[in-house]
C-alpha cells in the first residue's frame, strides 16, 4: 500500500533540494517549465514550439550540425535592492544555460529551417525531406581468361 510521503522520495530531499535555476524576474518561471517543447507534424513538415520564459532573443541560438538541430539558451541576470543609505539588503544573481537537440535528418539545410522568437516562445518550422535512396556503387573486378 502506498503511503503519502511528508518529505518526498528521500528524507533529505527537503533539506538539500536547492533549485538549479532560481525564478526569473518578472516571469515567475523555474527550471521545470524551461524548454518545454511541443512538436506538431503537418503535411509539409514539423512545427516546434519551445517555451523559453525569461530569455531574450539575443540569449537564444539554434545550430544545425550533422542532422541535429540544437537549441541553446543562456542568461545572466542580477537583481539588487538597496536601503535608503545605499547599503545592500539583498543581492541576487543568476547565470545559467540549457540546450536541447532534435534529429531532423541529414537532408535538411539551415536555409530550409525557419525560426521566430515571440513572447518567450521559440517557434521553428522544419520541412519534411524525402529520404534519398543510397546510390549503390558496385565495383566489379575484371576476370581474365
N, C-alpha and C positions, 0 to 999 in steps of 0.2 A: 504494500500500500504506500502510495506516495504521500509524504507529509510536506506541508509548506515549510519553506526554509526562512529563517529570520535573517540569515547572513549571506544568502546566495548559495552558490555551489560549494564554496570553501569558506570556512570560518574567518579566514584572514582577508577575504576579498574586500570587505568594507574598510579595513584599516589600510590596505595598500593599493586600493583602486584609485589611482591618480589618472584622470583623463589625459590621453595622449595629446589632445588638442583642446585648448580652452575655448569658451564661447567667443565667436567673432563679434565685435562690437556692432550693434545695430541689427543683427540678424538673429541672435539667439540660437545659432546652429552649433552643434557639436560634431565631432568626427562621425557620429552614427548616421548623419544624413549628408555627408560629403561624398560626392562621386556616385550617388545612386544613379543607375543607368537603366533606361528603357530602350530596347531595340525593337523596332517595328519593321516587319517585312512588307514591302509594297511590290507592285508589279515590276517596277523598274529598278528597285534596289532596296536599301535598308536606311531607315531613319533612326539615328541615335540621339537620344536626349539625355544629357548628363547634368545633374544638379551640382553646381559649384557655388553655394551661397557664401557671401563674404569675399569672394575673389573678384578682381577686376579683369578686364580683357587682357591687359598687359601682363597679368600673372599667369596666363594660360598659354600653353604651347601644344601643338599637335605635330607629330612626326610620323612619316611613313617610311618603314625600312624593312626590307626582306618580307614583304607581305603583311607586316604587322603595323597597325595604326596604334600609336601610343600617345596618350594624353597626359601632359604634365601640368600640375598646378602648384605654385609656391606663393607664400605670403609672408610678409614681415609687417607686424602691426605693433603699436605701442599705445598705451593709454595712461596718461598722467593726470593726477588731481593734486592740487596744492591747497594749503590753507591760506588764510589772509596774509600771513607773513612770508609766504613763498616756500615754506618747508614742505617736503613731501609727506603726504599722508599715505599714499599708495602709488606704486608704480607697477604696471603690468606690461609684459612684452610677450609677443608670440612670434615664433618663426617656425615654419614647417613646410613640408611639401608632400605631395601624394601623386600617384600615377596609376593608370590602368592601360592595359593593352588588349587589342582585339585583332584576330586574324581576319583580314579582309581579302586575301588572295594575292597571288603574285602578279596577276594581270592588271591590277588596279594601279594607277599612277596618281601622283599628288594633284595633277590637273583635273582628274576625274572627281575628286572629293571636294565638296563644298561645306564650309563651316560658318556658323554665325553664333555670336555670344550676346544674349539679351536677358536682362534681369536675372543674372545668376544662373542661367541655363545655357549650356553649350549644345547647339543643335548641329548635327553632322549628317550629311547625305552621302551615302556610299552607293555607287551603282553596282548592279549585278553584272558580272562578267562571265561570259560563257567560257568554260574551261576549254582551252585549246588542246586538241589531241597531240600527244608527243609524236614528233616526227621520228619514224623508225629509220635508223641508219644501219643498213646491212652492209657489212664489209665482207665481200666474198674473196676467197683465195683461189687464184687460178691453179688448176690442176693440170699438169702436163702429162702427156702420154698417149 
